[in-house]
């Protein structure tokens, strides 16, 4: 099957495409307009479609991001696979700022979020239809080849609200098996599964969430610098994987 990669993410991903190699196309879906125009182009002669989650006046609030329209748009654009990138904070000591985590499951803790923990508030959301094993392995091998500090399997807890949570919440999140924490919900997974499009999330650890004991306070500048460095890592990773696909005959 010919490959067409959909890349969905935030800041820094736009620099992945070679200059002058793109076409922006507006799109309507059964669920409204996506958060931005789709950017069509090629990387190593493989067709790629990029889409930013936060654009056109959308704030960082997850409730203002048209997730369903975004995933529908990538599907309708003919993408065979989606690589999704997102920033996150680490919950486990072995996950440090600058690491990449290939997420396998999401835990949604947004339903009745308070400052206390209730099991009924936790919803496990499995990943969407997983990548073909061969393509997933290419992703892992590319990370190794680039000497990236990465984690092959991870669980992300998603919350609506501020990135930084309390130490008490951090302890609770670790108890239920979360490795990293994201500030947005991830309805992309069930939507991708519903549409039958393989989906792989790459979480970019940008800070120590929940003020780990003994760590210096997290600063806004540190988070921004780590996000910038991580975006470069992920761009290199995606470019390497696409090059590998090209060298193996544009099929998976």
C-alpha positions in Angstrom: 0.0 0.0 0.0 1.4 3.4 -0.9 2.1 5.6 2.1 0.8 9.1 2.8 1.8 10.4 6.2 -0.4 12.8 8.1 1.5 14.8 10.8 -0.5 16.6 13.4 1.1 18.7 16.1 2.0 22.1 17.3 4.9 24.5 17.3 8.0 23.7 15.3 6.5 21.0 13.0 6.0 23.4 10.2 9.8 23.6 9.6 9.8 19.9 8.6 8.8 20.6 5.0 11.4 22.0 2.5 10.8 25.6 1.6 8.7 26.0 -1.6 7.6 22.4 -1.4 4.1 22.9 0.0 0.6 23.8 -0.9 -2.0 25.0 1.7 -5.5 23.8 1.2 -8.6 24.8 3.2 -11.0 21.9 3.9 -14.5 21.4 5.2 -15.5 18.2 6.9 -18.8 16.8 8.2 -17.6 18.3 11.6 -16.7 21.7 10.4 -13.3 23.2 9.5 -10.1 21.9 10.9 -8.0 24.1 13.2 -5.9 25.2 10.2 -5.4 24.7 6.5 -3.8 21.4 5.5 -0.2 21.8 4.3 0.5 19.3 1.5 4.0 18.5 0.3 6.6 15.8 0.1 9.5 14.7 2.3 12.0 12.4 0.6 9.5 12.1 -2.2 6.9 10.7 0.2 3.6 12.6 0.2 2.9 14.3 3.6 0.0 16.3 5.0 0.6 18.5 8.0 -2.0 20.1 10.3 -1.5 22.3 13.3 -3.9 21.8 16.2 -3.7 25.4 17.4 -4.2 28.0 14.7 -6.6 30.6 13.4 -7.1 32.1 16.8 -7.6 28.9 18.7 -6.1 29.2 22.2 -4.3 26.5 24.0 -7.7 25.4 25.5 -8.5 21.9 24.3 -12.2 22.7 24.1 -11.5 25.1 21.2 -9.6 22.5 19.1 -11.8 20.8 16.6 -10.3 17.3 17.1 -12.9 15.5 15.1 -12.6 17.8 12.1 -8.8 17.6 12.2 -8.8 13.8 12.1 -11.5 13.7 9.4 -9.5 16.1 7.3 -6.4 14.0 7.4 -8.4 10.9 6.5 -10.2 12.7 3.6 -6.8 14.0 2.4 -5.9 10.4 1.8 -3.4 9.9 4.7 -2.7 6.3 5.4 -1.0 6.9 8.8 -1.0 9.7 11.4 2.0 10.7 13.4 0.8 12.9 16.2 3.1 15.0 18.4 2.3 16.6 21.7 4.2 18.3 24.6 3.9 16.7 28.0 5.4 16.7 31.5 7.1 13.7 33.1 5.7 11.8 36.0 8.3 9.1 36.5 11.9 9.7 37.5 13.3 7.9 34.4 11.5 10.3 32.1 13.3 13.6 31.9 12.8 16.8 29.9 14.0 16.2 26.4 12.9 12.6 26.2 10.5 11.3 23.7 7.7 8.8 24.6 5.9 6.6 22.1 2.5 6.6 23.7 0.5 3.3 23.7 -2.5 4.3 25.9 -4.2 7.4 27.2 -5.9 7.9 30.6 -8.6 10.6 30.5 -9.0 12.2 33.9 -11.1 15.2 32.9 -14.6 14.1 33.7 -15.1 15.4 37.2 -11.7 16.8 37.9 -11.3 18.3 41.4 -8.4 18.4 43.9 -9.3 15.0 45.1 -9.0 11.6 43.4 -11.9 9.4 42.5 -11.6 6.2 40.5 -14.8 6.9 38.6 -13.1 9.9 37.1 -10.5 7.8 35.3 -11.2 6.6 31.8 -8.7 4.4 30.0 -8.5 5.1 26.3 -6.5 2.6 24.2 -4.5 3.9 21.3 -6.2 3.9 17.9 -5.5 1.2 15.4 -1.8 0.7 15.9 0.9 1.3 13.3 1.9 -1.6 11.1 4.6 -3.5 13.1 7.1 -2.8 10.4 6.5 1.0 10.4 6.5 1.1 14.2 9.8 -0.7 14.3 11.2 1.8 11.8 10.2 4.6 14.1 11.9 2.9 17.1 15.1 2.2 15.1 15.2 5.7 13.8 15.1 7.0 17.4 18.0 4.7 18.3 19.9 5.7 15.2 19.6 9.4 16.1 20.7 8.6 19.7 17.5 10.0 21.1 16.6 9.2 24.7 13.2 7.6 24.1 10.8 5.2 25.7 9.0 2.7 23.4 5.9 2.2 25.6 4.2 4.9 27.6 0.9 5.8 29.2 -0.3 9.4 29.2 -2.8 10.9 31.5 -4.7 13.9 30.0 -6.3 16.7 31.9 -8.0 19.9 30.9 -6.4 22.8 32.6 -2.9 24.0 33.7 0.1 22.0 32.7 1.5 22.0 36.3 -0.4 20.0 38.8 0.0 19.5 42.5 2.4 16.9 44.1 -0.6 15.1 45.5 -2.1 14.7 42.0 1.3 13.6 40.6 1.4 10.8 43.2 -2.2 9.7 42.3 -1.4 9.8 38.6 1.6 7.6 39.1 -0.5 5.2 41.1 -2.8 4.6 38.2 0.0 3.9 35.8 0.6 7.2 34.1 4.1 8.0 32.8 3.5 11.5 31.5 0.9 14.1 31.7 -0.6 16.2 28.9 -2.7 19.3 29.3 -5.3 18.4 26.6 -7.6 15.5 26.2 -6.9 13.2 23.2 -10.1 12.3 21.4 -8.0 11.8 18.3 -7.4 8.2 19.2 -11.0 6.8 19.2 -11.7 9.0 16.1 -8.7 7.6 14.2 -9.8 4.1 15.2 -13.3 4.8 14.1 -12.0 5.9 10.7 -9.5 3.0 10.4 -6.4 5.1 10.2 -3.3 3.9 12.1 -2.2 6.5 14.7 1.0 6.9 16.6 1.5 9.5 19.3 5.0 10.9 20.1 5.0 12.8 23.4 7.8 15.3 23.9 8.7 15.7 27.5 9.2 19.4 28.1 9.2 19.7 31.9 9.1 17.9 35.2 5.4 18.1 36.0 4.1 18.4 39.5 7.2 19.9 41.0 9.2 16.8 41.8 10.8 16.9 45.2 14.3 18.2 45.1 14.0 19.7 41.6 14.5 23.4 41.0 11.3 25.3 40.1 10.2 24.9 36.5 10.5 28.2 34.6 8.5 29.3 31.5 11.8 29.8 29.7 13.0 26.3 30.4 9.8 24.8 29.1 10.0 26.9 25.9 13.7 26.0 25.3 13.0 22.3 25.8 10.0 22.5 23.4 12.2 24.1 20.8 14.9 21.4 21.2 12.3 18.6 21.2 10.6 19.9 18.1 14.0 19.7 16.3 14.4 16.1 17.6 11.0 15.1 16.4 11.5 16.7 13.0 14.7 14.8 12.5 12.9 11.6 13.7 10.0 12.0 11.3 12.3 12.9 8.4 14.5 9.8 9.1 11.5 7.5 9.2 10.0 8.9 6.0 13.4 8.5 4.3 13.5 4.9 5.4 10.0 4.3 4.0 11.2 5.8 0.7 14.3 3.6 0.6 12.1 0.5 1.2 9.8 1.1 -1.7 7.2 3.5 -0.4 5.1 0.7 1.1 4.5 -0.8 4.5 
